[in-house]
Amino acid sequence: MIENIRFEPGEEQNDPALAKQLAELGDVYCNDAFSVAHRAHASTEALARLLPACAGRLLAEELGALHAALSTPQRPVVAVVGGAKVSSKLDLLGNLVQWIKL
């Protein structure tokens, strides 16, 4: 078990050497965390390239809910978007508006 990979040197830089070390600990990479699926970090993106990879049930459920909300939105549409970096949310909101054709 790894205590907190976020503080490991090379994690946020998507270090291939760190990903290789992590890959030696397992046989399959299963991501069940929607909140980090977009990050190009060693423990997510690089590791998924080294092992057979899949989405876990929780991640698949989140993706299914997102697909349903975007493909057949029920009106009125409300988006609650949180996070510390407002600048990254502006692009997201712009894409949502175009996607659901408000």
C-alpha positions in Angstrom: 0.0 0.0 0.0 1.2 3.5 -0.8 0.3 6.1 1.7 -0.2 9.2 -0.5 1.2 9.2 -4.0 0.5 12.9 -4.4 3.6 13.7 -2.4 5.9 11.3 -4.3 8.5 13.1 -6.4 7.6 12.6 -10.1 3.9 12.0 -9.6 2.7 15.3 -11.0 5.4 15.3 -13.7 4.1 12.0 -15.0 7.5 10.4 -14.4 7.9 7.2 -16.4 10.3 5.8 -13.8 7.8 6.2 -11.0 5.1 4.7 -13.1 7.4 1.7 -13.8 8.0 1.2 -10.1 4.2 1.3 -9.5 3.6 -1.1 -12.3 5.8 -3.7 -10.6 3.4 -3.8 -7.7 0.4 -5.1 -9.7 -0.9 -6.9 -12.7 -3.8 -4.6 -13.8 -4.6 -0.9 -13.4 -8.2 -0.1 -12.6 -9.1 3.5 -12.2 -12.2 4.0 -10.0 -11.6 7.7 -9.3 -13.5 10.1 -11.6 -12.0 13.1 -9.8 -8.4 12.2 -11.0 -9.2 10.5 -14.3 -8.3 13.7 -16.3 -4.8 14.1 -14.7 -1.7 13.2 -16.6 0.2 11.9 -13.5 2.4 8.9 -13.1 -0.1 7.0 -11.0 -2.9 7.5 -13.5 -1.9 8.2 -17.1 1.6 6.7 -17.3 0.7 3.6 -15.2 -2.4 2.9 -17.4 0.0 2.7 -20.4 2.2 0.1 -18.7 -0.5 -2.4 -17.5 -3.8 -3.7 -18.8 -6.2 -1.0 -17.7 -9.9 -0.6 -17.1 -12.4 1.7 -15.6 -13.8 0.6 -12.2 -17.5 0.4 -11.5 -17.7 3.8 -9.8 -15.9 5.5 -12.7 -18.1 3.7 -15.2 -21.2 4.8 -13.3 -20.0 8.5 -13.3 -19.2 8.3 -17.0 -22.7 6.8 -17.7 -24.4 9.6 -15.7 -22.3 12.3 -17.5 -23.2 10.7 -20.9 -26.9 10.7 -20.0 -26.9 14.3 -18.8 -25.1 15.5 -21.9 -26.9 13.4 -24.5 -30.5 13.8 -23.2 -30.5 16.7 -20.8 -33.8 17.3 -18.9 -34.7 21.0 -18.9 -34.1 23.2 -17.1 -30.4 22.5 -17.0 -28.3 23.4 -14.0 -24.5 22.9 -13.7 -22.8 23.0 -10.3 -19.1 23.3 -10.9 -16.6 23.6 -8.1 -12.9 23.7 -7.7 -10.1 26.1 -6.8 -9.0 27.1 -10.3 -11.7 29.3 -11.9 -9.7 29.6 -15.1 -10.0 25.9 -15.8 -13.8 26.0 -15.2 -14.4 28.7 -17.8 -13.5 26.3 -20.7 -15.5 23.5 -19.1 -18.6 25.7 -18.8 -18.1 27.0 -22.4 -18.0 23.4 -23.6 -21.1 22.4 -21.6 -23.1 25.3 -23.0 -22.2 24.3 -26.6 -22.8 20.6 -25.9 -26.3 20.9 -24.5 -27.2 23.8 -26.8 -28.8 26.1 -24.2 
